[in-house]
Amino acid sequence: MDLALDPEHLRRGLILYIVLISSLCVHEWAHAVTAHKLGDDTPDREGRVTLNPLVHMDLLGSVILPILFIFVFPAGMIFGWGKPVMFNPANFRHRTRDEVLTTLAGPASNLGLALLAAIAGGLMFRADPRTAELFVQIISINVLLAVFNLIPLPPLDGGRVMRHVVGMTEETFYNLSRWSFLIILIAINIPAFRAVLGLVMGVVGFPFMVIYRLLAG
């Protein structure tokens, strides 16, 4: 186990961790606020319609694994998730449509953050080029979260959308969800999967980087 404790690694790691957790929390908040706006009070009753990061953090996915990947086993890969937002589709006026909108709100929020980072980062680069590292990192993390969450595997957001596209039963959805964590852990260690994921991230992230570079001059 290689625990890197030099100040520069700690600084970079801390910034990366803050960006990751902030982005994860916005992702979960977007699910919660969308469900709330569409008529389901479940997220509100559970205190999830807030940007307070503490209510959206999962001990394993937001603390233990990210810290291990960033500070203990730094290998160019980061892995983590927030506490899932519970919602009851039966409370929606248009059940299928509103469930899909609530599901897609999470990845959409990450793409929105990437766009804001591209604009703000490009403008701030002119005043202080040292901000480039931070804003490029915000873009990259949020593109990663959007792309990864849209993988069509339950219970990821992409899996929830796929459920409606293919008419998957609830029983099948939850049976697949039980194995998804293991599948994901295996997949992220397969070079071909990581190469495809990186390719998709590059395609999705390209417009944001173009905006950033154009504004940065």
N, C-alpha and C positions, 0 to 999 in steps of 0.2 A: 504494500500500500504506500503510495507516494503522496504524502500530504504536503502540498506546496504552500509555504508560509511567507514567501518573500513579499514585501509590501506592494510591489506592482501587481503581482498575481492576485493578492487580496483585494486591491482596489478594483481591478477589472472584474474579478469574480463578484464582488459586492454590487457593482453597477449592473452586471448581467442578471444577478438574482433579483434585484429591485425591478428591473425592466420586465423580467419574466413574470413575477408575481403580480405586478401592476396590470400587465396585459391579461393574465389569467382572470384576475378579478373583474376587469371590465367585461371580459367575455361572459362570465357568469352573471354579472349584473345585467347585461343586455338580454340574456334569456329571461331573467326575473322581471325586468321592467316591461318587456314586451308581453309576457304572459299576463301581467297585471293590467296593462292597457287594454288587452283583448278580453278581459272579463274574468280571469281566474285570480282569486285572492289568496291562493295557496302560498306563492312566494312572499307576499306581504305578511301573511300570518307567521311565516317562518323567519321573518326579518331579513329577507334576501334582496329587497328592493332598496339597496344602498350601495354606495361605492366604498364602504368600510371594508378594507381587505380582510380583516380578521374573520368576518362571517363567511367569506368565500374560500378560505384556505382549508386544504385537506392535509392532515398530518403527514401522510406518506407522500402524496403527490405534490404538495406545495412546500414541504419542509425537508423531509429526509432525503428523498431521491434527488431533487435539484441540488441540494448542498453536496451530496456525494458526487454527482456528475460534475459540478463546477469546481469544488475545492479538493476533493479526495482522488477522484479518477478523471482528471481533465483529459479528454480524448477527442475534443472537437464535436462532442454530441451532448445534447441537453434533453432532459425528459422530465415532464411534470404535468400536473393537472390541478384544477380547482375542485371544490366540493360541488357535486352536481346539484343543479336547481330542480326541485321537485315541482311539477305542475300537473293539474288535472284537466285533461282535454275535454271532459264532460262539461266543464264550465264555459267553454268557448261557444260563441254563437254559431260560427262556422267551423266545426270540429277539425276536419282535415286541413283546411286552409290555414287556420290559426295555429294549429300545432306545427305545421311546416314553417310558418313565419317565425314562431317562437324559437324553433330549432335553428333556423338560419340566422337569427339575430346575433348569435354568438360569433360565428365566423365573420359575419358582416361587420361587427364592431371592431374586430381585429384588422380588417382591411381598411376601415375608417381610421383607425389609429395609425396604420402605415401611411395613409394619405396625408394625415395631419403632420406626421413626422417628416415626410418628404417635403412638404411645403415649408414648415417651420425650420427644418434643418437646412434646407437650401438657402433660405433667407438669412439665417443666423451664421452660416458658413462665411458669408461676406464680411461679417463683423469679427468673427473669431473662428478660424479654420479648425481649432482644437475641438469644436463641437461635433465634427464629422463622425468620430468614433461612436458617440452616444446615439446620434440620430440614425445612422446606418444600422446600428444594433437594434433600435426600436423597430425599424422597418423589417429587418430580417426576422426578429422574434415573432412579430405579428403575422407576417406572411407564413411562417412555419406553423403557427397555431391555427390559422385559417385553413391551410392546406391539410394539415394532419387531421383536424377535426372533421373534415369533409371526406375522409376515407370511408367508403361504404361498408363499415363494419359496426354492428351494434356493440355497445350503446353510444358510439360516437355520433356526432351530429349527422354525418353522412349516412350512417346506418339507419338513423331515424327517418331520414328522407327516403332512403331506399325502401324502407318498410312500406311506405305508402305507394311508391312507384310500382313495386312488384306484388303488392297485396299480401305481404307477410303477416302471418297470424301473430298474436301477442305471445303465444306459447313458444313459437319458433324464435321470435325476437329475444325473449328473455333466456331461452336456452343457449342461443349464440352469445349473448352478453356474458354468460357465466364463464366462457372460455376466451373472451376477447382479450383480457389482460395478458394471458399467457401467449396468445397469438401475436399481440403487438410486441411483447418483449422478444419473442423469437424473430419477428420480422425486422425489427430495427437493428438486429445483429447480422442480417443477411446483406452482403454488399450490393446485390442487384436491387433489393428493395430500397436501400438508402440512395442508390444512384438514381432510381426513378423518382423518388421523393425529392431529391436535390434538383432534378431536371424540372419537375413541376413547379417547385419553389422558384426556380430561376425564371420560368415563363411568367408566373404570377407576379413576381417581384420586379420584373423588368420595367413596367410602366411607372412604378413608384420611384425607381432609381433614375429613370429618364427625367421625371419631374424634378427630383432632387438636384440632378446635375445641371439642368437648365436654369434653375433658380440660383444655384450656387455660382453660376457663371463659369 
